[in-house]
Amino acid sequence: MPIQYALFPNPLTEGVTDQRAVIQNQESRTIEDIIDEIVSRGSTVTRAEVLAVIEEYEAAITKFVANGDRVNTALVQVSSSISGIFSDSDDQYDHKRHQIKLNVNPGLRLK
């Protein structure tokens, strides 16, 4: 099913007739929905096996990102960056002045 959207006036631009698209009828899906979809397609793996693999997959990605690594998958590219000003080359990360940000972009399959 194609993405459903509606157009609304865009107050952020100067064009009088400019519109912005807003996705309609969007559902929030959970890991349970993903597992149900996998199992419903006749997969030979059980719900428990799917859940275990997904848990290990998520744990591995979490570990890599927490260590400052970039993760590139077919679905998503995840990396981190640090915002804030460092006063000189000897300055160190300070959670009061700096913030670690998570950068998430679509992978090739979602593009």
N, C-alpha and C positions, 0 to 999 in steps of 0.2 A: 504494500500500500504506500503510495507517495505521501510525503510530508504535507500535512494540511496547514495552511496559514491564512491569515487575514491581514489586510493593509490598514494602517492607521496613520493619521497626520504625524509628521515628524517635527517635534518642537525644537530639535537640536540643530536644524539647518535653517538657512534663510529663505529657501525656496518655498513659496506659498503653497505649491501643490505637491511638495516632497512628501513621500510616504515611507513608512518603515514596516517591515514584515514581522508579525508575531505568530509563533507556532501555536496551533490550536489542537485541542484534544490530545495533549501530550500526557502519556502515562509514565509514572515512575516505576521502574523495574528493579527487582532485587536479585540477589544471588539465587534465591529459590526459583524465580522465574527463569533464569538462565539454565539452571539444572533441569527444570521441568522441560524446557525446550530441547535440551540435548537428549534427555531420556525419551521424549515423545517421538523423536525421529528414528526410533528403532536402534539406538545405540546398544552395543553389546556390553557396555559398562553399567554398573549399578549406580544409583544415586549416591551411595556412600563413597564409591570410588571417585566419582566426579567431584564430590565435595572435598575429598582428601587431596586430589590433584590441584584443585583451585586454591585450597588453603596453602599448599606448598608453593605454588606459583606466586601468590600474593606475598607470602613470607620472604621469598627470594627477592622479589622486586623491592619490598620494603627495606631489606638489608642493604641492597646495592645503593638505593637512593640515600639512605641514612649515612652511608659511607662516602657520599659525595659523587657517586658514579652516575653516569647517564644510562638510562635504559631505553633501548629502541626495540619495539615489537611491531608487528604488522598493524596492531590496533592503536598504539599510543607511543609517544616519545615523552619520557619523563626525565627532568633534570632539576637541579637546584641552583639557586644563585643567592647572593647576599646583597641586601640593600643597606644604605646608610653611608655616612662619611667616616673615613678613617683619617685621623689627624696627621699622620705621617707614616713612613714605611715601617716603623716599629710598633705601630698601634695594633691592638689585638681585638678580636671579636668581643663585643660587650652587648649582652641582650637588651640593655637599656637604650643603646644607640643604633643597634643593627638588628636586622631581621633576616632570617633564612626564608626564602620564597621558593615555592614549588612551581616549576614551569611544566605545563602539560600541553602537548600538541597532538593532533591526529597523526597516526601512522599511515603508511601507504594504503592499507586496506580500507581505512575510513575516508581517506582523501578521495 
